[in-house]
Structure formats: structure tokens, C-alpha cells
Amino acid sequence: MAILVDIQRAWTLQETPGAASIESWVNAALGNRTGPFELNIRIVDQQESAQLNFQYRGKEGPTNVLSFPFDAVTPEPMPILGDLVICGPVVLEEAKEQNKKNDAHWAHMVVHGVLHLLGYDHCVDNEAKEMETLERAILRGLNYPDPYIEITEHN
């Protein structure tokens, strides 16, 4: 599968995952879909995340991941999946609060965002269950623990 992942690092105050890790998580989320695909991932601070969250969702404050599927009308099909905006500080804080390893939570956020770009959602119960089941399977395939089970201590 051919995929081009453009990673923009607007926030780099702490270590963020490398391109190889991010690309492997994207590929896992895409599963057996054939490409080519193009995807932009922007890692941002709380301020940029909060601004985009308010502008596009009408919600106050930063959030872990925002997904912007590509939906422009074009004369010919384009391989663009869309854009993910991941708030680095929020992901790290959530990992700490949930006693998860940072890379496991980063992987979850990338997989979660890509699934949104593919049309999955979690607004209603049956869709949420389908999306969570798929996330669990993808992350298990990457040797990460179930992201929806609370961990009582850091491994």
C-alpha cells in the first residue's frame, strides 16, 4: 500500500513519536485498504488545538485529536484522506492520568483519528461499539494493550 504521511511538528517541547512509528500506526488503521493515500498529521500545542476545536466543533478548550476528512469535489478522484491535528500536551497528560505508556496512547490517537477519516464515528452507541472494537483489534495487532481498559499502574 502506498501512503504518504506528511507530519508537521508545530509543538516539539517534549518528545513526540518518530515518523516511522506514526506511519506504522496509520498503516495498521488502514488495514487491507489499497492506496495510494495521502494524509497530513499536525502535532500542536494546547492553544492551536483549542482554537481549532472551537472554530470547527464549537467546543471550548484543547482536545486530543481532531479529524478533518478531505471532502472537496474534484474532477478526478484524489488519494487524500484528510488531516489529523493531534495536541501533544493533551495526549501526554491523558497518558499520565490513565496510567498508559506514552507510545500506546499516541498510537491510539493516530488509529482513532485515521478511523474517523475513513468514516467511522462514535456519536451513537452502535457506531461507538463498532469503532472501539476495531481500535482494540488494531492496537492488539500492534502489541499495545486495550485502550479502553483502565490500567492501575504504569508498566
N, C-alpha and C positions, 0 to 999 in steps of 0.2 A: 504494500500500500504506500502510495506517495503522499506524504504530508509535509507541508511547510508550516512550521510554527515560528512566528515572529514574537520574541519575548522582549518586552520593553520594561526596563527596571527604573521606574521613577522613584522608588523607595529602596534604598540599599543600606539603611543604618544597621541592620543585622543581617546575618547570613540568610540567603534565600536559596531555594533549590537550584541546582545546575540545570542547564538546558537539556542534557541527556535524560535526567530524571523526569523533567516536565514532559518531554517528548514521549517517554515510555508510558507515562500516565495517560496522555492524550491517546496514544495508540491503543492502549488497553480499553479505554472508554469507547473508542470507535469499533472495537471488536472486529468482526469479519466484513465490515463495510469496505467497499473498494473506492479508492480515490480517483483522481487526486483531490486533496483537501488543502485549504489554507485557513489558518487560524491565528489571530493575534491575542496574546496574553500580556496584559499590562499589570505590573505589580506596583501598587500605590500606597500612599500614607493615608491616615485617617481623614485628613481634610479633603483630599480628592475623592475618596470613597463616599464621604458624607455629601459632598456636592453632587456627585452623580446619582447617589441614592435618592436624594431629594428631587433632582431635576427629572429623573426618569421613572421613579416609583412613588414620589410624593411622600417619602418616609424620611424622618429625621435621623441623623447620625450615620456613622460608617457601618458597613456590613461586610461579611467575609468575602463573598463573591457575587458579582453582577454578570449576567449573561446578556449579550446583545446579538441575537441571531441575524444573519445577513438576509434581508428580505427585499432587496431592491429588485425592481422589474428591469430585466436586461434582455437585449435582443437574442442572446445566446446564453445557455446555462453557464454559470460561473462556479468554480470549486470552493468558493469562500463560505466557510461555516459561520463565521462571525467573530465577535470579540468577547474575551473574558477580562474582567477587571477584578483583581484579587488584592484585598487590603492586607498587606504583610503584617502590620501590627495586630490586627484583629485575629488573623489566623494563629499567630504565635500566642496571643493571650488566651484564645479558646483552647488551644492545645494544652496550655498550662492549667487552666481551670478544669478541663476534662481529663487531666492526667494522661494525655496521649503524647506519643513521640511526635516531634515537630514534622518529620517527613511523612508520617502516616496521615497527619491532618492536612498537610499540603496536598498529598496525593488525593485525599478525599475531596478537597475543594476543587481540584482540577477535574477529577472524574465527574463530580456533581455538576460543575459548570458546563462541561462538554455535553453531558446528557441533556441539559437544558437546551443547548444549541441544536441538539438532534430532535427536539420536540417533546422531551419528557418534562413532566411538571409534578408538583406536589400540593396543588391547591385543594384538591378533593381527595378523600380518603383512599379510594381505589387506585387513583393515579399515584398517590404518595407511596402506597404499599408496593406498586409495581416498580417505581423508581428506586426505592430503598432496597428492594430485593436485588435489582440489577447492580446497584452500587456495592452491596455486600459481596456479590459474586465477583465483580471486577476486582475489588480490593483484596479479596481472598486469593484470587489468581495472581496478584502482585505480592502475596505473602504479608499483607497487612491485616490487623485484627478488624473485626466487625466495628464499623464506625459508630454504630448506634447502641453499643453496649457500653455502659459506664464502667470505666476502669478505676479501681480503688487505689492503685499505686502505680507509679511510673516504672516501666520495665527497663 
